[in-house]
Amino acid sequence: MEWCGASKRLWWRGRRPAIPLWRHWEKGRFLLACRIIATQQNLSASNVSRSALSAATQTAQQNPITRTIAADMEAVNTVIRQRLQSEVALVNQIAEYIISAGGKRIRPVLVLLLANAYGYRGTGHHELAAVVEFIHTATLLHDDVVDESSMRRGRQTANAMFGNAASVLVGDYLYSRSFEMMTALDNMRIMQILSRATTVIAEGEVLQLLNMHDPDVTHDNYLRVIRSKTAKLFEAAAQLGALVAGANDDQIEAAGEYGRSLGTAFQLIDDVLDYAGDAAEIGKNVGDDLREGKPTLPLIYVMENGTPEQRELIRTCIEQGDETHFDAVLAAVSSSGALDFTRREAETAARRAAAAIADLPESEYKASLLQLCTFAVDRNH
């Protein structure tokens, strides 16, 4: 390997790559070129992705919630592998890196469970589940850049591994690929649901950015961020499952309410786990929200109900993004009842989700949807 300083391009074994790999400096760190070469030496992206997706299928077969759709999950994994292919090696590498990190895959699971619950017997739900997963993955890539996160799902984030510029651009690629896939389905209602969802998600990201380091964010304003940034894609996934199965408008709306409420419950428990979880179990650094100056619901509760000393502590830490006082903040959110309050809010949202599908015909798929409501609030990761 030889570094050619005049052109600032990386030469590999005397040959110039198809796409030049530019040298990037961000906060004094040399990011992109050396990391890409190190990754190329230490893993075969396609093999990692294939084995990770196979592991996801095995997990689906073992998990009582997803066992009924294990074959569908395998089909979705096949679609993901096929649709990730790009002529640009770096796109393949980063997309497969983040996809192969695994995760709960709740959003594609919603598409599959709702479609099956309404008796669908085609293959369109596999494409839709992959589309939803690609959109979600794109938001993760962008989120981690905005939040300057270094850890997700128990390993380095893509931006920590490859740099911010590459992560943002590959996130854009995944968005574009997802819309390319959905147009092939030739269904305007599908386009409307997903295009609206991506718009609302982007608005939620901006709202969250505006709320950063603001200790005066209210409960209602924070819930608006949750519904936009997190719950909207849950809602869209559930609606798509019902839609592809031929459900009527009322049933599609009920499915949307289920997804929206379930997504809210998931995010609220994530807020709890950021102060009461274990980094090894939740797959990210505990206290990240505090470091980023995010006024999540436990902190908002303390600001509205804590002692003057607790409120002043929380205000200072949110304004400064100060995680050095994490232990004191944890003591405040625990003793004030903020974590219990947030958990109760999550339980209320989960009950609302279960009520939304009360009229759904009884089946093993409905049982799995109800189990998801329980899992959303009882999990530790």
N, C-alpha and C positions, 0 to 999 in steps of 0.2 A: 504493500500500500504506500502511496506517495502523495503528500499534500502539496499542491501547486499554489503557492501563495499569490502569484500574479493574477491568476484567474479566479482564485477563491473557490475552486471546485475540487471535489474529491475524485481521485483516480484510483481505480481498483485493479490491481494486477496489470497495470499499464494500459487499461482501457477505460474510456470515459463511459459512465452509465448513460442509459437512454435519457434519464432526467437528471440534470445536475443537482447535487445535494449541497445546498448553500450553508455557509457557516453562520450560525446564529449566536448572538450573545444576549442573554436575558438575566439581569441581576448578577452579572459577573460569571455566569455559568455557560460553558460551551456545551450546547445541547444537542443539536440535531445530527450532524454527520457521524460523530463517533458512536452515538447511541444506536443509530441505525445499523452500522457495521457490527457492533457488538451483538445486537439482537439477531442479525443475520447469521452470525457465527454460532449462537447458542440455542437457536430454535428454528425449526421449520414451520413457518406460519400455517401452512395448509394442514400439516400433520397435527399441530396443536389444536387448530380449530376443529378438525375432524374428531379428534379424541375427546375434546371438551364437549362437543355437541352430542357425541355418543354417550358420554357420562351424564349429560342432561337427560337423555332418554332413559337411561337406567334409573336415574333419580325419580323420573316421572312414573316408572313402573312400580317403584317401591313406595312412593308417597300415596297415602290413601286418598288425598284430594285429587291427584292427577292420574291415578292408576287407570281410570276409565277412559282417559284420552291419550294414553301412552303411544298408541299407534299414530294418532294425529300429531303428537309432538315430534315423533320421528320424521313424519312427512314435512312438518314445518322446518325442522333442522336441515332437511334436504334442500328445501327452497332457499334457506339462508345461505347454505354453501354455494348454491348455484348463482344466486343473485349478488353475492359479494365479489364475484370475479371482476377484475378491472385490468386493463392493459398497463396501468401505472402501478408498479410494484409497491410503492409506498402506501398507496390507497389500500391495497390488499393487506399489507402488513399491519397497519394501524387498525383498520376495521376488524380484522380477525383477532387482533390483540384484545380489543375491548369486548367483542362478542364472545371470545373464548373464556373471558373471565367468569362467565356463568351468570349467577344471579337467580332470583326466584322465578323470573319469566311470568310474572302475574298477569301482565297485560295480554300477551298472546294466549295465556290460559283462559282468560275471560272470553276472548273471541271463540275459542274452541268449545268451552263449556256451554255458552249461551246458544251457539249454533246447534250443538247436539241436543240441548234441552228442548229446542223447538223443532227437533226432528230432521235437521238438515242431513242430506246424504251425498252431497257433492264434494268438490275439492277446493272451491273458492275460499273457504275459511282458512285453508292453509296459506294461501297467498296473503290474505288479509292479516293473519296473525304475524307473518313475517314483516309485512309493511309496518305494523304497529311496533314491532320490536326494533326495526331500523329507526323509526322516528324517536323512540325512547333512547336508543343508543346515541343518536345524534344530540339529543338534549343533554345526555351525560357528558359527552365530549365538550360541549359548550359550557355546561355548568362548572365543570372542574377547572376550566380556564378562568372563568369569571371569579370563582371562589378561591383560586390558587390552591386547590386541593392537591395533596400528594399521595393519598391512599384511598382506594375504593375496592370493595369486595376482597379485602385482604392482601392486595398487592398495589404496586405503583400505578397511579393514574396514567393515562396515555400522554397527557401534557407533561407530566414529570419524566416520562420515558423518552418522548420524541420531541417535545417542545410545543409551545402554545400555537404557533403558526400552523404547523402540520395538523394538530388536533382540530382546530377550527375548520380548516379546509376539508378534512375528511368528514367532519360532522356535516358540512354543507353537501358533500358527495352523498352521504347516506340519506339526507333529506331529499335530494334530487332523485336518487334511485327509488326511494319509496313512492314518490309521485309518478315516476315512470311506470312502476308496477301497478299502481292503482288505476291509472288511465287504461291499462290493458284490460282491466275488468269491465270497462265500458258501462259504468253505472254512475249516473250523475249524483244520486243520493249518497253513494259512498264518497265521492269526491267532495260533496258538500260537508259531510261529517268530518272528514279528515282535514280538509283545508281550514275549516272553522277551528278545529282542535289545535292545529299548529299555530294559528293566529293568536288564540287565547293563551296558549303556552308561552309564546313570545311576550305577550303583554304581562303575563305573570312574572316572567324573568325580569322585565323592566321594573315592575312594581316592587319586587324583592330588592332590586338594586337601589331603588329610591328609599327603601326602608332601612338599608344598611346603616348601622351606627346611629339609628334614631330610636332613643328610648321611649318616645312618646307614641309609638305605634299602638293602635287600639286592638282589642280582641277581634272586632268585626273586620278591620282592615287586614289583619293577619289571616283570618279565615278566607278572605277574598283572594289573597295570594295563594293559599293552599288549593282552593278550588280551581284557580287558573293554572298554576304551575304543575301541580301533581294530579289532582282529581280529574282534570279534563281529559287526559288520555285514557284513564280508567273508564270514564264515561263513554268515550268514543269506541273503545274496544268492545265494551258490552253492547252498545248499540249496533255495531257492525255484525256481531255474532247473531243478534236477533234479526237484523235486516237481511243478511244473506240467506237465512232460513225461511224468509217469507212472512215474518211476523207482521202484525198490523201496527198502525201508528201508536196506539195506546201501549201495546206490548214493547215496542221499541223505546218509548219514553220511560216505561217502567224499568227496562234494562239499563237505560242511561242513569236513572236515579240510583239503581243498585251500584253501578260502577262509580258514580260520583261520590256516594256516601262511603263505599269501601275504600276508595282512594284517600278520602279525608281521614278515615280511621288509620290507614297505614301511615300517613304523614305525621299525624299526631303522636303515634307510638314511636316513630323515628325521633320526634322531638324529645320524648321521654328518654329514649335509649341514649341520646347524646349526652345525658347527664347521669343516667343510671345503668348504662350498658357496659359491656366489656369490649375493648377494641378488637380482640381476637375473634369475638363472636359476631359483632356487627359489621366487621370488615372495613372500618374506617377509624380515624383517630377520634377518641372521645374528647369532647370539648371543641371540636371544629367550629360549631355554630358560634360559640363565644368568641373564638379567635377571629372569625369573620365579621363580628359585630352584628350578627343576626338576632333580632328580637323575636325569638320563637315564643310559643304560648307559655311555657313554664316561666320565662323571664317576664313576659307581659303580666302574668298573674301576680308575680311578686311586686312589680311596679304598681299594680292596682290595689294590692291587699297586704303587702308586707309592712314591716316596721319602717320608721324613717331611716334607720341605719341600713336595713336591707335594700330599700329603694335607692339610697345614695350609692351603695356598692354596685347594684345592677346598672344604674345609670352610667356610672363611670366606666364600667367594663364594656358596656355596649358601645359607648361613644368612642372608646379607645381601642376596641378589639383586644382587650387585655385578658389573656388566659392565665397569667401568672397567679391570679387570685381564684383559679378554678375551684379549689377546695372550699373556699369561703362561699363562692356562688352556689356550689353544690349543697352546702349546708343550708343556705338560704332557701333554695327551691325545695329542699326536703322538709325543713322545719315549718315552712309557711303553708305546706299542703299543695304547692304548685304542681308537683308530679302526680299526686293523686287526682287533682282537678283535671289535668290534661288527660290522664287515663280515662276518667269518667266521660269526658267529652268524646274520646275515641270510642268508648263502648256505646254511647248514644248514637254515634254515626254508624257503627256496625249494626245496631238494632234497626236503624232506619233502612240500611241496605237489605237486611233480611226481610223486612216488611214489604219492600218494593217488589219482591218476587213471590209474595205469598200466593198469588193466583197462578203461578207457573205450575204446569202439571207435575205431579210427583214422579221422580225418576232418580237414578243414580247421579245424574248430572246436576239436578237441583240440590241433591244432598251435598255434593261437592261445593257448590256455590255457597251453601249455608255454612259448611265447614270453613270456607275461606273467611267468613265473617268472624268466626271464633279465632282462627289463626291470626287475623289482623291485629287483635288486641292482646293475645296471649303470648306472642312470640318474644324471643330475646335476641333476634337478629334481623 
